[in-house]
């Protein structure tokens, strides 16, 4: 059972798995000292981190707004207390009162036990930023969690899931390590499925030179979310787009963003831009992945080794624009079931996709019901930032983290007759919600937003 002194923890990567992402673990006896060194370098670089360390007054506003705390009722999962796990070390080594008075002012010496606490609780935070959304001081606990995960990564402490996913990205450009022949074979199969299901003949071009659009799907769309990939193919073929999927980057997500922003995220960015350059692309369009879109939108310019000369948009932007212009013929009755929309945290609290998602879902469904709360106020699915661990203890923790989302879905009434649709337009959200709806017996089916678009299109 993956736990340490009663703390639930994800199974961690082995030295061999870490070596595939070019990480060598720091010896245990050196880990505490190195952690302080890394923390020192970060505090000198990021004023926002120092603000988070020195401004919290423990008002408690974040507690009842955190799905992790609401699901577990573990005091260390209150965002302010989770931040305190790193703040007490900051206070001990980088403030006068901490150096002079130690525990009297809430300071604590760094130790292996402290690092184990970080590993447990920083990988229970889904980095949804709802705490920052309600904090009267604007403290972003998510940024502190990111920093804690980054330091752990540098020390050689990372979840097996994250390390192997990043290793797959290094090797093939997707976390499933699917090679180009496998990509082509899967897409040919999906094209046949589209004919059988939708009666439309479409193509999924791969590495097509001089394409106008480079589409970046989630690699999970090749297996778990195939209707999302079919929906994207239907949309691009419907509008007559000159588009292609790059075989070297078939992953909209960027797991480096979730535990190593300095190296593995940069590798993914440069693979993408190399493909755009080699194929003569005019525009890059992102698929349904919340953290991947945030990483693309906010970090590509600063991480790229070449000039970013291509506009980068999200597929929701493209679809919503054509709906507003009246250029898509849509029959919402094709999606007749009651539907509610789960707002992926990175879309609505970081990327401004709230209105576009609603433009689309109102156009392609006939019985849309909003959750309460919704938009930027919505709660996380509980699986954000890659908390998709399947080992038994962490899997049960995932289900606990989804309790608030289950309550929201149930309150809409869409599962009353067992035919409702929970629309989740993000790959990680889908992966979390597939088991969540079963464990909580919600009587709904999880679909992507692009899935619903593909089904609603009326072919000429």
N, C-alpha and C positions, 0 to 999 in steps of 0.2 A: 504494500500500500504506500503510495507516494506521500509521505508526510514527515515532518520534522518536529519533534517535541509537541505533537498534537496539532501542528499546523498543516493543513492540506497544501500540497505542492504538486505542480505538474512534473511528470517524468522528465529528467533533464538530459541534455545531449551528452553523448559519450565523447571522449577525446578524439576518436576517429571521425565522428560526425562533425565536431567543431573544426577539425583540420580541413574539411571540405569547404568551409567558409573562411579559411585562413586565420583561424583563431587557435592560439596555444594557451591552455589554462595556466593561470598563475598558481604556483604552489600554495597550499592552504596557509602555511605559516606566514606568507607574504601578502595574502589577500587583504587583511585589514589595513595595513600601511598603504598599499597601492590604492585601495578604495578612497582613502583620505586625499591622496595625491590627485586622483581623478576628479574628486569633488572640488578640490581647490582650483583646478584648471577650469572647471565649468563655471564656478561662481565668479571667476574673473572675466569670463567671456559673456555671460548672459545676465543682464541686469534684471530681467523678468524673473529669473530664478531667485535672485537675492530678494526681490520684492516678495515673492511667495514665502521665502524663509522668514521674513521679518515683519510681515503685516497681518497675519492671521490673528484674530482676537477670540477665536473659538465661539463664535456667536451661535453656531448650530444650524444655520440656515441650510447648509449642504446636506445634513443628515437625512431628512425626510424627502430630499430630492435625488437621492442616490439609489438606483435600483439594486446595486450590490449590497448595500446595507439593508435595504428593505427586504431583500431575499434571504439574507444570512443572519441578520441581527447581531453580527460580530462587531463589537465596538471599533476594532481596528479597520473595519471597512467603511466607517464614517470618513468621508474625504479629508476632513481636517485632521483626524487621527492618523490616517494613512500617511499624510504628508509629515506628520510628527515623527514617523519612523526615520525619516531622513533629516528632519529639522533638528532633532536632538543631537545628531552627530555634527551637523553644521554648527549648532550652538556651542558644542564642546570645543571644537577646534578653530572656529573662526570668529568668536565673539569674546570680549574681555570678561564678561560675567560668567560665561561658560568655562573659560580657562581658570578663573579664580575660584568659583563656587561649585562647579560641577553639578551634581544631582540636585542641589538646592535650587537651581534655576532651570531644572528640566534638561540638563545636558547629560550625555552618556558617552562613554568610551566606545569606539568602534571595536567589533569583535566578530568572530565567525557566526555567533548566534544572531547578531544584528543582521548580518548579510543573509542569513536564512530567513529571517523575518521579511526582509525586502523581497526575496524571491517568492515567498508565499503570497504576500499581499499586493505587490506590484503586478502580479499576474492574476489577480482577481479583479483589478480595476480594468474596465473595458475602454477606458480613455474616451468616454462619450462626451465629456465636457459639459454635462448638465450642471455640475457643481459650479463651474466657472460662469455658467449662464445665470445662476441665481446669486452668486457671491456678491455682497455689497461692495467688496474691495476689488472684484475682478480677478481674484486669485485663481490661476489655472492649475488645479491639482494634476490634470493630465500631463502638463509639462514636467512636473516633478516626477510623475510615474515614468515618463519617457526617459528622464535623466537617470533614474534609478535602474531601469532596465539596461540602459546603455552602459552604465558602470559595471553592472553584473556581467554583461556580455564581454567587456574588456577583461574582466577577471576570469572568464571561461565558464560562466554560469548562465545557461540559456536552456529553454525548453527544447526537448527533442523535436517537437512539432515545428517550431520556428526555425531551428537549425537545418533540419532536413528539407523544409520548404525552400529556404534560401539556397541550400545546396542544389536543389533541383533547378532553381532559377539560374544559377551560375552555369549549370551543365547544358540545359536545353532551352532556357527562356520561359519555362513554365514549371509550376511546382509538382506536376505529375510526371515530370521527366519524359514527356511524350515527344518522340522524334518526328522529323518532318514526314516520313511515310505514314506514321500513325495519325498525324494531323490530317493529312490528305484523305486517308482511308475513312476517318471518322466523318469528315465533312461530306464526302461522297455518300456515305450512309444516311446522313441527315438530309441531304438533298432528296434522296429517295423517300424518306419519311415525310417530307413536306408535300410531295406529290400525293402520297397516300392519305395524309391527314387534311391538307388544305386544298388539294387539287391544283396547286401551282407548281410550275417548273422553274426552278431557280438554280443559280450557281453560287458556290462559295470559292471565289478565286484565292489562290495562295501564291504569294510572292509575284504578283502580276506587275511587270514594269510599267512605269508611266501612269500609274493609277492616281486618280484625284484624291481618294480617301484611303487612309490607312486605318483599319478598324482593329482596336485592341480589345478582345473579349477576355473574360475570366477563363482560366484554364478549367475551372470546375464546370463551365458551360459545355465542355466536351463530354461530360459524363453525368453529373448530377443535375445540371440545369439546362438540359438540351433544348427545352422549349424557348429559353431565352436566346440561345444562339440561332435557333430556327426563326424566331421573331425578328432578330436583327437582319438575317439573310432575306427574309420576306420584305422587310422595310426597304433595304438598299436596292433590291431587285425591282420592287414596286415603283420606286422613284427614278429608276434607270441610272443609278449611280455607277460611276467608274471607280470601283473599290477593290480592296484586297485585304487579306489577313497575312501578316508577316509570320513566317514559320519560326523565326528566331525569337519572337516576343509574342507568345499567346497567353499572356497573363496581365490582366488589368490591375491586379493587386500588386502591392510592393511590400513584402513582409519585412524588408529591411527597415521600413518606416516604423515598424512595431517593436524593434529591439536593437537595431544598429543603423542609426541614421547617417553614420559617417562613411560607411564602406559598401555594405550590400545594397543600400538604396541607390548609391551612385552607379553601381554596376548595371542595375536594371535600366536606369535612365539612359545610359550610353548605348546599351543594346537597342533601345527604342529609336534613338536618333540616328544611329548607324543604319538601321533598316529604312527609315524615312529617306535618308540621303541616297542609299543604294537603289531604291525603287522609284525615285523621282516623284515623291509624294507632294501634294499641294496642301493637304489638311490631315490632321490626326484626330480621330473620333474615338472617345473612350467608352468602354462597355460598362455594365452594371457592377461596380465595386466601389463602395463608399470610401474606405481608407485609400484605395488605389487612386481614386479620382482626386482626393484631397492632396495626396502626394504629388500627383501629376500637375495639378493646377498651381500648387503653391511652391513646389520645390524644384521642378525641372530646370528653370533658368539658372538657379544657383548651383546645381549639381552637374550640369552638362559640361562636357569637355569640348563641345563644339557649339557654335552659335545656334540658337533656337530660332529658325526662320520659318517655322510652320505654325499656323494657328492651331490650337488644341481645344477641342470642344467635347462636350458629353453627348451621347446619343439622345438623351432626353432633350437637350437644347435643340438638336436637329429636328426631332419629331414635333416638339411643341411649336417651333417656328412654322412648320408646314401646316399644322392644324390651325393656327391662328390665321394663316393666309388662305385657308380653305382649299389647300392643294392635295389633301388626302381624302379619299372617299371611304368613310368609316360607317360601319353598322354596329352601334353599341349593343343591340339586341343579341349579337353573337356572344357577348359576355353577359348573360342574363342573370347569373347568380349574384346574391348579395356580396359586395366586396368592401373591404376596408383597407386602408393604406398604412403600412408601417413606415415611418419616416426614418431612414438611415441617419444616424447622428452626424456623420461627416457631411452629408448632403445639406441638411437644414441648419446646422450650427456652424458650418465652415464654408460652404460652397454655393449658397444661394439658389438651390434647386427646388425650393419649396413650391413656388408658383408654377414652374414648368411641370412638375409631377402632377399637380392638380389640374392643369390644363389638359394633360394627356388622359388622366384617369377619368375625368368627367366626360371626355369625348368618347372613350372606348368602352365604357360600362353603362349599364342601365339602372343599377341599384347600388350607388356608392354611398357608404356611410363612414363618416369621420370618427376616428377615435377621440377620446378625451383624456388628457390634453393631446394636441397634435402640433405639427410643424416644429418650430424650434423648441417648443416646450415638451415634445414627446419624450417618452422613456426609451432607453436602449433595449435591444433584443436580448442582451446579456451575453452575447458572443463576440462583441466588438474587440478589435485589436488582437484577433487570433486566439481568443479563449475558446477553442474548439477541441479541447482535449478529450480523448476517448477512454483514458484509463479510469477505472470505476469511481474512485473518489472525486476526481476532477469532473467527471461526467455528471455526477450528482450535484456538484457545486454549480455547474452550468445550468442545470434545471432549476436550482434555487435562484440563480441570478435572473432567470426568465419569468419569475412569478409575477412581477408587476406588469410585464408585457402580456402575459396570459390573462390577467385581470382586465386589462384594457380591451383585449380582443373579445373576451366573453361579454363584456358590457355592451358591445355594439349589437349583439344578437345575431350576428351573421352565421353562427354555427348552430342555430336553433334547429334547423331542418337537416343538418349534416351535409349541406352542399355549398357552404360559403367559401369565399376565397380571401386569404390573407395575402395581399400584394406586398412583396418585400423586394424592392429594386436594388439589391446589393448582394453580392455573392456570399460574403461572410454572414450577413443576416439570414439568408436562405439556409446556409449550413447549420446555423443555430436553431432556426425555427422549424425545420423539418422534424427533429425529435421533440422539440418543445410542444408542438401541437398534439403529438401523440401522448406524451407524458402527462399533459394537463387535460387531455380528452376534450379538445376544443371543437372537434367536428368540422374542421376547415381544411382546405388544401392551400399550400404555399405556392405562389406564382410570382414571377417577376413582372415588372411593368411592361417591358418589351414583349413578353409572352402575350399579354393581353392585346397589345397593338397588333402583333402578327395575326392573331385570331380575328380581330375586328376589321381588318382591311378588306375592302370590296374590290376584287380584281376586275379590270376593264374587260 
